[in-house]
Amino acid sequence: METIDSRNFLAGVRDAARPRPAGRPRGGKAWTPLFIVASPRPRSGKTFLARLLIDFLHVDDGGARAFDLNPGESALAEQPMTLAVRADIASIEGQMALFDRLIVEDGVAKVIDLGNTMFERFFDLMDEIDFVQEASRRAVEPVILYPAETHPASPHAYCRLRRRFPDLIVVPVLNEAILKGQRVRDAFPFVRAAAVPLQIPLLAPALKRYADQPHYSFADFHNKLPEEIPEGLAVELRSWTRRAFLELREFELRLLLEKVRASLGAS
Amino acid sequence: MTKPAVIIVGADKGGVGKTTVSRTLLDYFDAHQIPTRAFDTECPKGTLKRFHPDVTDIVDINLVPDQMKIFDTLSSADAAVTVIDVRAGLMSGTLKALRDIGFIDAARKGQITFALFHILGPTIASLDEIADTAAYLGDAKYFMVKNFINNTHFFQWDEQTHASYFKRIKDAVEITVPKLNEMATEQVELASVPFVTFVANKRANGDPASYSFVLRGYVRHWLGNVWGEYDRIGLSDIVAAPVEAETPVLLQAHG
């Protein structure tokens, strides 16, 4: 009698209903990026980074769907320009509302601002429902953007995350406003080219005051100078935005290159 | 040559998840490509038949013709394994009938593989069932299944009491069936399909369905854990045991 491993058998049982995408799905990309901005630490700059990324994706290729997973805070959802919806994974209904959308291969980028209190639960759930394997089969590409900090818990959780999800790209984000000049790069090792740390330049407090306003969008600043901000500050803010977006564009290119290399290797 | 295997899934108490365990067994044998048939003694309704209609017959285990339908065909049926989902309150009676027709003896002589999956509830009454059951078992493989799927907490069991009952049956093995969340349980119930079919997002007729990815993930994870228990006890090897005696399987129904 043929013997099989029961768990392997189950892992091989796949969705019969999944439509086979013909060419590029609506929304542009031949794959669906899913950016998870996550850290187990509070005040690590997650929401700021998520906003920056959402605005970049709007400028870059027409948009992103954003999910705010900060129970009791609704940090991202309070920024109307992000069009972020509140998500909740405490209930099964909430989990279905979130993950059943995240797994759709529609070519539209998704961004999750994952609150530190939901950090463990979110990744436990991802594990439990086999999200990474199913995402890979559907050309949904989860990428974790991990704001680095000097606190020992930060590199510890980063390494644990990489061990737990070896197939995922985990990108340390070195935000100068958070790190305040301290060097942490060596504490966040990486192997894959797509996981080269992102450098977010320091945004001066005078500029951040404008950037934190509810209707502010980095996307607006990319090309023009708004009239409501003094010209000198506006020029500086635009210059900062361009540098930050350039960093994100290079990151996007690294992701693309890795995918091209993978597909060449497979063919 | 493999001997016919009979697995009885039973409990004298109702609502402890007998049919759920039977469903996981049918899925497990199907995955292992072991031909299996099932008898649902919840006559005339038949819950198991709703999920596995192609392999399940509804029988009244108290009636001699239905006993013949099950036990006189053990050697001739295409299926290597027969799973009997015994309705609440009928387990002791069924075991007694099996003894009377010589089935227990046949198992003892190595002509049949006989395994009992005794689904336990949280009460001391459930432990008393173990003592009642022991008298009929002979050389059967006895599995005590702690089923958490119905949110059972086994709060009435202290370790000493449990151990004293557990020792009454030689080589008894414990199996734990973890809890599956209510919504996933309910959705599979509504879909009326085997667990594996739900995971594969298919309807009963094989057409694609639109079940929640999250719920399918939960069912996959849960079923993996249950099957992990079956792998641990070597279930596929147990039912694939070769015939030990030359004598054919001969059972006589006495009624």
Interface residues (C-beta under 8 A of the other chain):
Chain A: M1 E2 T3 I4 D5 S6 R7 F9 L10 A11 V13 R14 D15 A16 A17 R18 I92 E93 Q95 M96 F99 D100 I103 E128 I129 D130 F131 E134
Chain B: T2 Y28 A31 H32 Q33 I34 N181 E182 M183 A184 V196 V199 A200 N201 K202 G206 P208 A209 S210 S212 F213 V214 L215 R216 G217 Y218 R220 H221 L223 G224 W227 G228 Y230 D231 S236 A240
